[in-house]
């Protein structure tokens, strides 16, 4: 079982139910946006193949809606698919390569999948100067994130 928690640089509450429908047959744990952060966080799990297929369905629907040059929100971001962590068995490096091939989005690997750099370290050195910026992909342990 693989869990992923992709963070998208978009707030579109009217689309959240549609995005959840694109995740089947995966188990949806979370799909919610935040207007202040200009961000939607999704969390879902399934087999590696199911998770990757669902990610591509989401990307096909969400990416055309995003232009980082016009985005607002207080959350730091460097990509339309800003960060896509995988927890559990996964092929994060392979997914990053396939995402880059399919959509032309530059990718950078982090934590266990890359050179060990953390997401904040990567954000210091990468920039979002293009429509979709850079997608940060990686394997990490469980994380509890709280926005206050």
ZIGIKA-V304892 format. One record per helix or strand. SS is the DSSP state (2 for helix, 1 for strand). FROM is the first residue (numbers start at 1). LEN is the number of residues. If there is no record, write none. Layout:
ss=SS from=FROM len=LEN
ss=SS from=FROM len=LEN
//
This chain:
ss=1 from=2 len=7
ss=2 from=13 len=9
ss=1 from=27 len=8
ss=1 from=39 len=8
ss=2 from=48 len=18
ss=2 from=68 len=3
ss=1 from=79 len=1
ss=1 from=81 len=8
ss=2 from=92 len=12
ss=1 from=106 len=6
ss=2 from=119 len=7
ss=1 from=133 len=7
//
